[in-house]
């Protein structure tokens, strides 16, 4: 019984993760400055199109962990590595986002302390 429940949860998790990562995000990702209004706007758009399904519209979490204070726990480099490589139920985004998009997203998330 426990194994079948875990299988169902895994299948639903995978389906939701794939549904949330179908877009390459808004904007081209070039010329993003960390901490700039354009970089923040782009990072928020990337979050909405790639992360919101699992981490919530207010970073409150859901299927994925809450990210409201992720910057207090992880550095921008650690967040970058997590987004690139995935792990713990999170898919890797290296094939979905450009390196500069991942960096902009990680920098924006790291500001949440």
PyMOL commands that set and color helices and strands:
alter all, ss='L'
color gray80, all
select helices_A, chain A and resi 2-20+37-50+52-55+70-73+76-85+99-110
alter helices_A, ss='H'
color red, helices_A
deselect
rebuild
show_as cartoon
